[in-house]
């Protein structure tokens, strides 16, 4: 037996059991993928809805502007101490 074969065999037996449980990982991954898809679709829908309505866009701009300026003021207050 060559050294390469023994290294490969040692690696195959040295890996934990979690690596070999493919079907269980596949099912968990599918539910996670669906959840991620729903969350991403919801985020895109909200962004499109806010961007398409001028009143919502102005409100969101004011909210983010206020939050940004408050965050900068807080940071400057902490740094100046």
NUNUZA-490027 format. One record per atom (N, C-alpha, C, O, CB): residue number from 1; residue in one letter; atom name; x, y, z. Coordinates in steps of 0.02 Angstrom, whole numbers, plus 50000, padded with zeros to 5 digits. Glycine has a CB too. Layout:
BEGIN
SITE  num  residu  atome      X      Y      Z
SITE  NUM       A     CA      X      Y      Z
...
//
This chain:
BEGIN
SITE  num  residu  atome      X      Y      Z
SITE    1       X      N  50043  49942  50000
SITE    1       X     CA  50000  50000  50000
SITE    1       X      C  50045  50061  50000
SITE    1       X      O  50095  50064  50036
SITE    1       X     CB  49951  50000  50061
SITE    2       X      N  50028  50111  49959
SITE    2       X     CA  50069  50171  49955
SITE    2       X      C  50050  50220  50010
SITE    2       X      O  49998  50213  50042
SITE    2       X     CB  50063  50203  49886
SITE    3       X      N  50092  50269  50018
SITE    3       X     CA  50080  50319  50071
SITE    3       X      C  50018  50360  50056
SITE    3       X      O  49982  50379  50102
SITE    3       X     CB  50141  50365  50079
SITE    4       X      N  50004  50374  49992
SITE    4       X     CA  49945  50413  49974
SITE    4       X      C  49880  50378  49993
SITE    4       X      O  49833  50410  50015
SITE    4       X     CB  49945  50426  49900
SITE    5       X      N  49878  50312  49984
SITE    5       X     CA  49817  50276  50001
SITE    5       X      C  49806  50274  50076
SITE    5       X      O  49749  50281  50098
SITE    5       X     CB  49821  50204  49973
SITE    6       X      N  49858  50267  50114
SITE    6       X     CA  49848  50265  50187
SITE    6       X      C  49827  50334  50213
SITE    6       X      O  49789  50338  50261
SITE    6       X     CB  49912  50241  50222
SITE    7       X      N  49852  50387  50181
SITE    7       X     CA  49832  50454  50203
SITE    7       X      C  49758  50464  50187
SITE    7       X      O  49721  50491  50228
SITE    7       X     CB  49875  50508  50168
SITE    8       X      N  49737  50443  50127
SITE    8       X     CA  49667  50451  50110
SITE    8       X      C  49623  50410  50156
SITE    8       X      O  49570  50433  50178
SITE    8       X     CB  49654  50431  50037
SITE    9       X      N  49643  50348  50171
SITE    9       X     CA  49602  50306  50214
SITE    9       X      C  49599  50336  50284
SITE    9       X      O  49547  50335  50316
SITE    9       X     CB  49631  50234  50215
SITE   10       X      N  49655  50361  50309
SITE   10       X     CA  49655  50392  50375
SITE   10       X      C  49611  50454  50377
SITE   10       X      O  49578  50466  50428
SITE   10       X     CB  49726  50411  50395
SITE   11       X      N  49610  50492  50323
SITE   11       X     CA  49566  50550  50321
SITE   11       X      C  49493  50529  50321
SITE   11       X      O  49452  50560  50355
SITE   11       X     CB  49582  50594  50259
SITE   12       X      N  49477  50477  50284
SITE   12       X     CA  49407  50455  50279
SITE   12       X      C  49382  50430  50346
SITE   12       X      O  49325  50442  50364
SITE   12       X     CB  49399  50401  50226
SITE   13       X      N  49424  50396  50384
SITE   13       X     CA  49403  50371  50449
SITE   13       X      C  49410  50422  50504
SITE   13       X      O  49381  50415  50557
SITE   13       X     CB  49441  50308  50466
SITE   14       X      N  49450  50474  50492
SITE   14       X     CA  49462  50523  50543
SITE   14       X      C  49411  50579  50544
SITE   14       X      O  49410  50619  50591
SITE   14       X     CB  49529  50552  50534
SITE   15       X      N  49369  50583  50494
SITE   15       X     CA  49319  50637  50490
SITE   15       X      C  49262  50621  50537
SITE   15       X      O  49243  50563  50544
SITE   15       X     CB  49293  50646  50418
SITE   16       X      N  49234  50672  50568
SITE   16       X     CA  49180  50660  50616
SITE   16       X      C  49117  50635  50581
SITE   16       X      O  49111  50641  50520
SITE   16       X     CB  49164  50725  50654
SITE   17       X      N  49070  50608  50618
SITE   17       X     CA  49009  50580  50591
SITE   17       X      C  48964  50634  50561
SITE   17       X      O  48922  50619  50518
SITE   17       X     CB  48971  50542  50645
SITE   18       X      N  48970  50696  50583
SITE   18       X     CA  48927  50750  50557
SITE   18       X      C  48940  50762  50483
SITE   18       X      O  48895  50783  50447
SITE   18       X     CB  48938  50814  50597
SITE   19       X      N  49001  50749  50461
SITE   19       X     CA  49018  50760  50390
SITE   19       X      C  48983  50709  50346
SITE   19       X      O  48965  50725  50290
SITE   19       X     CB  49093  50757  50379
SITE   20       X      N  48973  50649  50371
SITE   20       X     CA  48944  50595  50332
SITE   20       X      C  48868  50595  50331
SITE   20       X      O  48838  50555  50295
SITE   20       X     CB  48969  50529  50357
SITE   21       X      N  48837  50638  50368
SITE   21       X     CA  48764  50638  50371
SITE   21       X      C  48736  50686  50319
SITE   21       X      O  48708  50738  50336
SITE   21       X     CB  48739  50658  50443
SITE   22       X      N  48743  50669  50256
SITE   22       X     CA  48722  50711  50200
SITE   22       X      C  48647  50723  50196
SITE   22       X      O  48627  50781  50191
SITE   22       X     CB  48745  50681  50137
SITE   23       X      N  48605  50671  50198
SITE   23       X     CA  48533  50683  50190
SITE   23       X      C  48504  50728  50245
SITE   23       X      O  48460  50768  50230
SITE   23       X     CB  48497  50618  50190
SITE   24       X      N  48526  50721  50306
SITE   24       X     CA  48500  50763  50360
SITE   24       X      C  48519  50836  50348
SITE   24       X      O  48479  50881  50360
SITE   24       X     CB  48527  50740  50428
SITE   25       X      N  48580  50847  50324
SITE   25       X     CA  48601  50915  50308
SITE   25       X      C  48561  50943  50250
SITE   25       X      O  48545  51003  50249
SITE   25       X     CB  48676  50918  50292
SITE   26       X      N  48545  50902  50200
SITE   26       X     CA  48507  50924  50143
SITE   26       X      C  48437  50947  50161
SITE   26       X      O  48413  50997  50134
SITE   26       X     CB  48503  50870  50091
SITE   27       X      N  48404  50912  50207
SITE   27       X     CA  48336  50931  50227
SITE   27       X      C  48338  50996  50267
SITE   27       X      O  48296  51039  50257
SITE   27       X     CB  48304  50875  50268
SITE   28       X      N  48385  51003  50311
SITE   28       X     CA  48390  51063  50351
SITE   28       X      C  48408  51122  50306
SITE   28       X      O  48383  51178  50316
SITE   28       X     CB  48443  51055  50406
SITE   29       X      N  48450  51111  50257
SITE   29       X     CA  48470  51163  50211
SITE   29       X      C  48412  51186  50167
SITE   29       X      O  48407  51245  50152
SITE   29       X     CB  48528  51139  50167
SITE   30       X      N  48368  51140  50148
SITE   30       X     CA  48311  51158  50106
SITE   30       X      C  48263  51203  50144
SITE   30       X      O  48238  51252  50116
SITE   30       X     CB  48274  51095  50082
SITE   31       X      N  48250  51189  50208
SITE   31       X     CA  48205  51232  50246
SITE   31       X      C  48237  51300  50259
SITE   31       X      O  48203  51351  50260
SITE   31       X     CB  48187  51199  50313
SITE   32       X      N  48302  51301  50268
SITE   32       X     CA  48338  51364  50277
SITE   32       X      C  48336  51404  50213
SITE   32       X      O  48329  51465  50214
SITE   32       X     CB  48411  51352  50300
SITE   33       X      N  48343  51370  50156
SITE   33       X     CA  48341  51405  50092
SITE   33       X      C  48273  51436  50079
SITE   33       X      O  48269  51492  50055
SITE   33       X     CB  48359  51356  50035
SITE   34       X      N  48219  51401  50096
SITE   34       X     CA  48152  51427  50087
SITE   34       X      C  48141  51487  50132
SITE   34       X      O  48113  51538  50111
SITE   34       X     CB  48099  51373  50100
SITE   35       X      N  48163  51483  50194
SITE   35       X     CA  48156  51538  50241
SITE   35       X      C  48195  51599  50217
SITE   35       X      O  48170  51655  50220
SITE   35       X     CB  48180  51518  50311
SITE   36       X      N  48255  51588  50192
SITE   36       X     CA  48296  51643  50166
SITE   36       X      C  48263  51675  50105
SITE   36       X      O  48265  51736  50097
SITE   36       X     CB  48366  51618  50148
SITE   37       X      N  48233  51634  50063
SITE   37       X     CA  48198  51659  50004
SITE   37       X      C  48139  51702  50024
SITE   37       X      O  48128  51755  49993
SITE   37       X     CB  48176  51602  49960
SITE   38       X      N  48100  51681  50073
SITE   38       X     CA  48042  51720  50096
SITE   38       X      C  48065  51786  50126
SITE   38       X      O  48035  51838  50113
SITE   38       X     CB  48001  51679  50147
SITE   39       X      N  48118  51785  50167
SITE   39       X     CA  48143  51846  50198
SITE   39       X      C  48169  51894  50145
SITE   39       X      O  48156  51954  50148
SITE   39       X     CB  48199  51830  50249
SITE   40       X      N  48205  51868  50095
SITE   40       X     CA  48232  51911  50043
SITE   40       X      C  48176  51940  50000
SITE   40       X      O  48179  51999  49982
SITE   40       X     CB  48280  51871  49999
SITE   41       X      N  48125  51901  49984
SITE   41       X     CA  48068  51926  49945
SITE   41       X      C  48031  51980  49984
SITE   41       X      O  48009  52030  49954
SITE   41       X     CB  48021  51869  49927
SITE   42       X      N  48024  51972  50049
SITE   42       X     CA  47991  52022  50090
SITE   42       X      C  48031  52088  50091
SITE   42       X      O  48002  52142  50085
SITE   42       X     CB  47981  51996  50162
SITE   43       X      N  48096  52083  50098
SITE   43       X     CA  48138  52143  50098
SITE   43       X      C  48133  52179  50031
SITE   43       X      O  48127  52240  50030
SITE   43       X     CB  48211  52124  50113
SITE   44       X      N  48136  52142  49976
SITE   44       X     CA  48131  52172  49910
SITE   44       X      C  48063  52205  49902
SITE   44       X      O  48059  52261  49876
SITE   44       X     CB  48143  52120  49855
SITE   45       X      N  48010  52172  49923
SITE   45       X     CA  47942  52200  49918
SITE   45       X      C  47936  52265  49957
SITE   45       X      O  47908  52313  49932
SITE   45       X     CB  47890  52149  49943
SITE   46       X      N  47963  52267  50017
SITE   46       X     CA  47959  52328  50058
SITE   46       X      C  47999  52384  50026
SITE   46       X      O  47976  52441  50025
SITE   46       X     CB  47985  52314  50130
SITE   47       X      N  48058  52369  50000
SITE   47       X     CA  48098  52421  49967
SITE   47       X      C  48063  52449  49906
SITE   47       X      O  48062  52510  49896
SITE   47       X     CB  48167  52393  49947
SITE   48       X      N  48033  52405  49866
SITE   48       X     CA  47997  52428  49806
SITE   48       X      C  47937  52469  49826
SITE   48       X      O  47922  52520  49795
SITE   48       X     CB  47976  52369  49763
SITE   49       X      N  47901  52448  49878
SITE   49       X     CA  47842  52485  49899
SITE   49       X      C  47860  52554  49925
SITE   49       X      O  47825  52602  49910
SITE   49       X     CB  47804  52446  49953
SITE   50       X      N  47913  52559  49963
SITE   50       X     CA  47935  52624  49990
SITE   50       X      C  47961  52668  49934
SITE   50       X      O  47948  52728  49933
SITE   50       X     CB  47989  52614  50044
SITE   51       X      N  47998  52640  49887
SITE   51       X     CA  48026  52679  49833
SITE   51       X      C  47974  52704  49784
SITE   51       X      O  47983  52756  49752
SITE   51       X     CB  48078  52639  49797
SITE   52       X      N  47919  52667  49777
SITE   52       X     CA  47868  52686  49728
SITE   52       X      C  47818  52738  49755
SITE   52       X      O  47782  52768  49715
SITE   52       X     CB  47831  52625  49704
SITE   53       X      N  47815  52748  49819
SITE   53       X     CA  47768  52796  49848
SITE   53       X      C  47807  52857  49873
SITE   53       X      O  47849  52850  49917
SITE   53       X     CB  47727  52763  49906
SITE   54       X      N  47792  52916  49846
SITE   54       X     CA  47831  52975  49866
SITE   54       X      C  47824  52993  49940
SITE   54       X      O  47871  53016  49971
SITE   54       X     CB  47810  53034  49824
SITE   55       X      N  47765  52982  49968
SITE   55       X     CA  47755  52998  50039
SITE   55       X      C  47795  52951  50083
SITE   55       X      O  47828  52973  50131
SITE   55       X     CB  47680  52994  50057
SITE   56       X      N  47793  52887  50067
SITE   56       X     CA  47833  52839  50106
SITE   56       X      C  47907  52850  50097
SITE   56       X      O  47946  52844  50144
SITE   56       X     CB  47815  52767  50086
SITE   57       X      N  47927  52868  50036
SITE   57       X     CA  47998  52881  50024
SITE   57       X      C  48022  52941  50064
SITE   57       X      O  48077  52940  50092
SITE   57       X     CB  48010  52892  49948
SITE   58       X      N  47982  52994  50067
SITE   58       X     CA  48001  53053  50106
SITE   58       X      C  48003  53037  50180
SITE   58       X      O  48048  53060  50215
SITE   58       X     CB  47951  53111  50093
SITE   59       X      N  47955  52998  50204
SITE   59       X     CA  47955  52979  50275
SITE   59       X      C  48016  52936  50292
SITE   59       X      O  48048  52946  50343
SITE   59       X     CB  47891  52941  50292
SITE   60       X      N  48031  52888  50248
SITE   60       X     CA  48088  52845  50260
SITE   60       X      C  48153  52885  50259
SITE   60       X      O  48198  52874  50299
SITE   60       X     CB  48092  52788  50208
SITE   61       X      N  48157  52933  50212
SITE   61       X     CA  48216  52976  50210
SITE   61       X      C  48225  53017  50272
SITE   61       X      O  48280  53026  50297
SITE   61       X     CB  48213  53021  50150
SITE   62       X      N  48169  53043  50298
SITE   62       X     CA  48172  53082  50360
SITE   62       X      C  48192  53039  50419
SITE   62       X      O  48231  53060  50462
SITE   62       X     CB  48105  53116  50373
SITE   63       X      N  48164  52978  50422
SITE   63       X     CA  48180  52933  50477
SITE   63       X      C  48254  52913  50476
SITE   63       X      O  48287  52917  50527
SITE   63       X     CB  48135  52869  50474
SITE   64       X      N  48279  52893  50417
SITE   64       X     CA  48349  52874  50412
SITE   64       X      C  48395  52934  50422
SITE   64       X      O  48449  52926  50451
SITE   64       X     CB  48363  52842  50344
SITE   65       X      N  48375  52992  50400
SITE   65       X     CA  48416  53052  50410
SITE   65       X      C  48421  53070  50484
SITE   65       X      O  48475  53087  50508
SITE   65       X     CB  48387  53111  50372
SITE   66       X      N  48365  53065  50519
SITE   66       X     CA  48366  53079  50591
SITE   66       X      C  48407  53027  50628
SITE   66       X      O  48447  53045  50672
SITE   66       X     CB  48294  53081  50619
SITE   67       X      N  48398  52964  50611
SITE   67       X     CA  48437  52911  50644
SITE   67       X      C  48512  52919  50631
SITE   67       X      O  48553  52910  50675
SITE   67       X     CB  48412  52841  50621
SITE   68       X      N  48529  52937  50569
SITE   68       X     CA  48599  52946  50551
SITE   68       X      C  48630  53004  50590
SITE   68       X      O  48685  52998  50617
SITE   68       X     CB  48607  52958  50476
SITE   69       X      N  48594  53060  50593
SITE   69       X     CA  48621  53118  50629
SITE   69       X      C  48626  53105  50704
SITE   69       X      O  48673  53127  50736
SITE   69       X     CB  48578  53180  50615
SITE   70       X      N  48577  53070  50732
SITE   70       X     CA  48581  53052  50803
SITE   70       X      C  48639  53005  50817
SITE   70       X      O  48673  53012  50868
SITE   70       X     CB  48515  53020  50825
SITE   71       X      N  48651  52958  50772
SITE   71       X     CA  48707  52912  50782
SITE   71       X      C  48774  52948  50778
SITE   71       X      O  48819  52934  50817
SITE   71       X     CB  48704  52855  50729
SITE   72       X      N  48780  52995  50731
SITE   72       X     CA  48842  53033  50726
SITE   72       X      C  48852  53077  50788
SITE   72       X      O  48907  53082  50814
SITE   72       X     CB  48841  53077  50662
SITE   73       X      N  48797  53108  50812
SITE   73       X     CA  48802  53150  50872
SITE   73       X      C  48824  53108  50932
SITE   73       X      O  48865  53131  50972
SITE   73       X     CB  48736  53184  50886
SITE   74       X      N  48796  53049  50939
SITE   74       X     CA  48814  53005  50995
SITE   74       X      C  48888  52984  50990
SITE   74       X      O  48924  52984  51039
SITE   74       X     CB  48769  52942  50996
SITE   75       X      N  48909  52967  50929
SITE   75       X     CA  48979  52948  50919
SITE   75       X      C  49026  53005  50936
SITE   75       X      O  49077  52995  50968
SITE   75       X     CB  48990  52925  50847
SITE   76       X      N  49009  53065  50913
SITE   76       X     CA  49052  53122  50928
SITE   76       X      C  49053  53137  51003
SITE   76       X      O  49105  53158  51029
SITE   76       X     CB  49027  53184  50890
SITE   77       X      N  48998  53128  51037
SITE   77       X     CA  48995  53139  51109
SITE   77       X      C  49039  53088  51146
SITE   77       X      O  49073  53105  51194
SITE   77       X     CB  48922  53135  51134
SITE   78       X      N  49037  53025  51124
SITE   78       X     CA  49078  52973  51156
SITE   78       X      C  49152  52985  51143
SITE   78       X      O  49193  52976  51187
SITE   78       X     CB  49057  52904  51131
SITE   79       X      N  49169  53005  51082
SITE   79       X     CA  49239  53015  51064
SITE   79       X      C  49268  53077  51099
SITE   79       X      O  49327  53078  51117
SITE   79       X     CB  49247  53022  50988
SITE   80       X      N  49227  53128  51108
SITE   80       X     CA  49253  53191  51137
SITE   80       X      C  49265  53186  51213
SITE   80       X      O  49299  53229  51241
SITE   80       X     CB  49204  53247  51124
SITE   81       X      N  49240  53135  51245
SITE   81       X     CA  49250  53129  51318
SITE   81       X      C  49319  53110  51335
SITE   81       X      O  49335  53103  51394
SITE   81       X     CB  49204  53079  51347
//
